[in-house]
Amino acid sequence: MKLYRNLVQLCLVLLLANCSNPTNTKEVKTSLIKERKITRKSTKHSFFKQLADSAMMLTADHVVYDPTYFLICYPNGDVPPDKGVCTDVIIRAYRKLNVDLQKAVHEDMTEHFNAYPHKWGLKTTDTNIDHRRVPNLMKFFERNKAQLPISTKATDYQYGDIVCWELDGGLTHIGIVVDRISDYSKRNLIVHNIGGEQVLADCLFNYKIIGHYRFKPK
């Protein structure tokens, strides 16, 4: 009996020693570090999730397509809330995240005016309209290293991505990819305004893609 008690005590000692082993503590710390890294990785794209959500919110607003030239304030200027064009979808989605593309585009154009398209005969910047032109936004995203490859694979276009198209007659168009999937095509849907309102549509490959961007301000 005494021998049995001694063996039990020895087992308990060994068990307690193993529980306080520094190696196990190190493994616990390593596990926590891995968990934090996974958390950081999963939140790295939270900006683009918020951007996609902002675009989705715009579909609830009643907006009539109106390409009229408006005089707007600067910075944070916007056309009347019930009016807009395709670029206003992008501008308004970013503005919900406190990113003012009007100001950002204007500042870059002021310093690098010749780098931007000169399709409209302008000789200087115009804070009322510069940021509301698709070619200017494309150049701005490109200059900010936000350009991504143009692909025919739908899964290459993730929520928060900006897509630009060429329409008939050389017109340009722009929209934003959101995290809603089409039941029919299984593609991510697009929020855009192509002549009606700010709507959700399955139109990724309906037109010729000429630009693909993923822009997050520094």
Summary of the structure (lengths in Angstrom):
residues: 218
radius of gyration: 26.6
end to end distance: 73.5
largest distance: 103.3
contacts: 600
relative contact order: 0.14
helix: 44%
strand: 16%
